[in-house]
Amino acid sequence: MNRRAVKPNPGKLEWIVAKARKELNLQIIASNLDEAIEELVRIRANISAGTIVEGQLQVWLCRAYHHLNFAWNIRHVPAEKYAHLTQAQFKRWGSYPRDIED
């Protein structure tokens, strides 16, 4: 874990923030970023080749956005929960994050 070493001192804000941080699930984040990158590379290649049509662009961008949204929304989800996600979780986690602009 990449937490900054902070000596316990309840009066210090840094200690409270460090203690409250949740671990990032880097494996799941990386996997979703790989999927998003794959879609973006496909889009770029088809644009360069002059073979892309609007319908393909829409589908591939939706897939890329889905994986980027997923990477953010599941960043603190344990692998066990991710492995057994429900359809509702899939839909929610693939949607634009509500908390990303906070």
Secondary structure in CASP SS format (residue, H / E / C, confidence):
PFRMAT SS
TARGET T0000
AUTHOR 0000-0000-0000
METHOD secondary structure of the structure
MODEL  1
M C 1.00
N C 1.00
R C 1.00
R C 1.00
A C 1.00
V C 1.00
K C 1.00
P C 1.00
N C 1.00
P C 1.00
G C 1.00
K C 1.00
L H 1.00
E H 1.00
W H 1.00
I H 1.00
V H 1.00
A H 1.00
K H 1.00
A H 1.00
R C 1.00
K C 1.00
E C 1.00
L C 1.00
N C 1.00
L H 1.00
Q H 1.00
I H 1.00
I H 1.00
A H 1.00
S H 1.00
N H 1.00
L H 1.00
D H 1.00
E H 1.00
A H 1.00
I H 1.00
E H 1.00
E H 1.00
L H 1.00
V H 1.00
R H 1.00
I H 1.00
R H 1.00
A H 1.00
N H 1.00
I H 1.00
S H 1.00
A H 1.00
G C 1.00
T C 1.00
I C 1.00
V C 1.00
E H 1.00
G H 1.00
Q H 1.00
L H 1.00
Q H 1.00
V H 1.00
W H 1.00
L H 1.00
C H 1.00
R H 1.00
A H 1.00
Y H 1.00
H H 1.00
H H 1.00
L H 1.00
N H 1.00
F H 1.00
A H 1.00
W H 1.00
N H 1.00
I C 1.00
R C 1.00
H C 1.00
V C 1.00
P C 1.00
A H 1.00
E H 1.00
K H 1.00
Y H 1.00
A H 1.00
H C 1.00
L C 1.00
T C 1.00
Q H 1.00
A H 1.00
Q H 1.00
F H 1.00
K H 1.00
R H 1.00
W H 1.00
G C 1.00
S C 1.00
Y C 1.00
P C 1.00
R C 1.00
D C 1.00
I C 1.00
E C 1.00
D C 1.00
END
